[in-house]
Each structure stands twice: as C-alpha cells, then as structure tokens.
Amino acid sequence: MTIDTADFEKIYVSRCVTLRSALEQMDRAGKGLLLLVDEEGCFERTVTDGDLRRELLSGRSLDESLISLPQTRSVTIPETTSRREALEILNNHSVDHLPVVNSKGSVVNLLERKEIDSHILLSTPHMGESEHAFVEEAFRSNWIAPLGPHVDAFENEMAGLIGRSHALAVNSGTAAIHLALRLLGVEQGDRVFCSTLTFVASANPIVYQGATPVFIDSERESWNMCPVALEKAFEAAKVEGWKPKAVIVVNLYGQSADFDAIQAVCDAQEVPIVEDAAESLGGMYKGQASGSFGRLSIFSFNGNKIITTSGGGMLLSDEPALIEQARFLATQARDPAPHYQHSAVGYNYRMSNILAGVGRGQLEALGDRVHARRAVFESYRSGLSDIPEILWMPEPVWSESTRWLTACTIVPTPKIDREKLRLHLAEDLIEARPVWKPMHLQPIYQSAPYYMSGEASVSDELFANGLCLPSGSNLSSQQIDQTIGSIRAAFGR
Ligand SMILES: *Cc1c(COP(=O)(O)O)cnc(C)c1O
C-alpha cells in the first residue's frame, strides 16, 4: 500500500473547525470525505458530505464547530489487512472508503472501493485503436463469412511479419496444430515427440490423430525442449526400432526454444518439426522471428495471448502445397465440384472475416505490446531485485523473449514457497498461476514415455517452484506496484 501523505493532510479535520470551513475543505480536496482526528492526531471517524448536511438540517449554523458531530467510530483496518478482507469489510458495512490505521492510531492510507474492487489478472485482452474500424468494414461490406478480404489480408500480414511464404488463418491454435500433424501424415499407431512443459493443447492433437505422445524434458537455460533429452529419446526409439513422425517444439512464455540445436538433432533423423509458437508471437531466436522455424509453425490468438481475436490461430509454412492442403482440410475437404462432394474427411477450422478484422487491428500494435510486456517484467525484476529467493526465467543470449508472461521460480524456505506466495497474492486479489503442469504428470498422459537429459526432471522442478505473475500489456503502473508490494509483504520486506 502506497500513500501520498500530503494528500491525507488535505482531508484531516479537527472538531474545532466550523461547518463552513469543513465544507470548503471537502470541496477543495474533492474526495467527498474528511478524516476527523482528535488533539493527539488519532483518527476518530470519517466525515462525509451527508454528515455535514445533517448538521445543517438539524439547525446548526455554518459558523458553528463540528463539536456536536456524533461520536461514532468509523470502521478501520490495520495495515496487515489483505485486499480480499478489506473488500469483505467494505461490503459488510456498505461503505466505499476504509481508513488504514497504524498501531499509533494514525491513518496511513485510505482504501477506496474502486481501487480494490477489481482483481489484478494474469493476462487480459488489450484492444487497440483500429480493431473497430476493421470489424465495421466487415459489417459494411457484409463479409461475415469464414472467408473474405480481412482473412486474406491477415494471412498475408502474418506471413510477411514472420518471414514465411504462406499462412492459413484458423479458429484456434489447437486447430492449427491438428492440421499440422495431419499434413505430416501422423496417424493411428504413430508416435510424436512433444515438449512436456506446455499447455495441454500442444499435445492433444497427437491423440486426435490416434497417435501416442512421447514427452521431452526442458533445459534450464530456456525452460524449453532440451536438445540432449531429445537426442536421448531418438536413441531409445532407435533401439526399439521406431521413429517419431514429428517433433512439436514449444516456445514457452514468449521465449523461443534453441532451434539450431534441436533442428540439428531432427535433421540428422529426418524428422519434421512443428513449431508451437502460440505463446511467442513477436519473439526472436538469433534475430529470426519466432514462428519461422520447422516445416510448419502455429500461433494462437486466444484471449490471453499477446494479441487476440477472442479465439483464433494461424498455421504457417514455406511450402505452398502444405498450406493449400491445410486450407482444403480446414473447409470440410470440399472437392472442386458444383455439388458438395468429399473424398476426404475435413474439419470446420476457418477463421471468420470479422475476427480476422480484429486480428489485423491487434497486429498493428504488436510491437507496442511486446514492449509493454517486457517493461512489466523489468518493473518486477527491479522492484524485487533485493529478494534472492526469486529467480527470473532466464533469457539466453540467442533469445529475445516477449515476456508474454513474467515467470519466476521461488527458492523454497521454511517461511515461504511458491504456493504460499500464490495464496498470499490471491488474498490480495492478485491472480498468479503455477508454471504449466508438465504433460508427463497429467492424469491423461501419465503412461506416456518421458525423456530427460540426466537423472533429475527439470520440468518437475520448474512446476514445483515456478510462478507466473500478472503480465498484461494493459496493467497500470499502480497495479504492478500493488503486485510488487504484495510480493514484498509475503517475503516480509
Ligand atoms: C494457447 C496455446 C495453444 C492453443 O491455442 P488455442 O488458440 O487456445 O487453441 C497451444 N499451445 C500453447 C503452448 C499455448 O499456450
């Protein structure tokens, strides 16, 4: 809780002042209330404009003092009160202000309802200035269908930005991964390697195709797929006499995986890569755009991602034939005939022209969003630099992460650990989440094979101690400061 003491002095009032000067003071301060203090400076009660009005109506003149103001005690809270408790007290007493009082009885902060009656969320949509115009254009021209000029333009803009020749807009990132696996011929009985530390949507499409996932551990340097563990998995497969059909490489929290090392392993085995760049739009690997690696790559425009179409995704490749085939499959695999004819089973996976309009507007602001997310991370890092138990997700020299989510690990001590910190933040109405639960620990994938580089599982440790902090590009500096303050309090600083 930060206070501007000068602001408080403007609303302190004693019983000696006249009603007139109290009204004038209230008018000047513009807070709609005053803090009545006794001779020792101890807080007694709040005085609202209603209180002063009632004094006047009961016949007192403007030149009389506040001496007869009823001696009711206002509800106050101690400095240690969490935001959740404070909100409950506001609601129970039907008040909009809560003075925070220290052990000496002085007011050190004044909580206002509008300030605490909102949760600080992990990552929320951030609309820019031109989305509206693009959507309006779709309505005006009646292009509401899952095709149209915005879809074509969005695909071209994305391909251009990422530096790939072809792109297909679809209705989710999951759909894009599913199409990628289908294009690579993944089918019943096949096996696909996949990063273990990820959101479940990276792996589920493997199962949609009737194939089996094999999970690969993270490296400490980037938290992404470990090339050594990948190589081990390939060796084990060779011994058993099989080869995966594809490798899904995930870029976590805005940071690319180490593609040179991973590509070298996969090239030697002649196995294609699908780059799951759902979380890393705007990021770079050795100066090359995230999403430009692998035979196919995907993005997500889900509501929590760095830019959003409320729901959507993109599949990209440098091979025109792959994207052409994906376009065919994504529109119910309709054969070129005047009637509806199908010789393959397709999907309804296309993005609507309206949502593509939202995407085009969002894309214009991508640079700003990356900048803002990195700035959020820097605020946390500098505001918490004196707490050695907080270790930030590393950013290797070859990576330019977007810091889509600010992620860290908490070195557990008897006093505090990741879970205690998360719960402490939740009490202050701040949403923080554990790092993704690795796929090999998920009930649905418990029996899937899992490969690590050594004896210890890095992803298990990151999951046990990892935390993602509120990271939205639209967080106010006050919300970031509140989060930092809450974390400092949890560590007793
Ligand atoms: C969000 C996400 C997806 C899925 O994208 P949707 O658009 O939500 O289907 C896939 N992989 C990762 C790593 C993600 O974070």
PDBQT file of the ligand as one rigid body, heavy atoms in Angstrom, charges set to zero:
ROOT
HETATM    1  C1  LIG A 501      -2.639 -21.227 -26.113  1.00  0.00    +0.000 C 
HETATM    2  C2  LIG A 501      -1.776 -22.332 -26.543  1.00  0.00    +0.000 A 
HETATM    3  C3  LIG A 501      -2.172 -23.255 -27.533  1.00  0.00    +0.000 A 
HETATM    4  C4  LIG A 501      -3.564 -23.359 -28.057  1.00  0.00    +0.000 C 
HETATM    5  O1  LIG A 501      -4.092 -22.283 -28.661  1.00  0.00    +0.000 OA
HETATM    6  P1  LIG A 501      -5.692 -22.105 -28.715  1.00  0.00    +0.000 P 
HETATM    7  O2  LIG A 501      -5.828 -20.961 -29.658  1.00  0.00    +0.000 OA
HETATM    8  O3  LIG A 501      -6.128 -21.759 -27.327  1.00  0.00    +0.000 OA
HETATM    9  O4  LIG A 501      -6.291 -23.346 -29.216  1.00  0.00    +0.000 OA
HETATM   10  C5  LIG A 501      -1.253 -24.196 -27.946  1.00  0.00    +0.000 A 
HETATM   11  N1  LIG A 501      -0.032 -24.258 -27.415  1.00  0.00    +0.000 NA
HETATM   12  C6  LIG A 501       0.375 -23.420 -26.447  1.00  0.00    +0.000 A 
HETATM   13  C7  LIG A 501       1.763 -23.551 -25.927  1.00  0.00    +0.000 C 
HETATM   14  C8  LIG A 501      -0.488 -22.448 -25.960  1.00  0.00    +0.000 A 
HETATM   15  O5  LIG A 501      -0.098 -21.637 -24.968  1.00  0.00    +0.000 OA
ENDROOT
TORSDOF 0
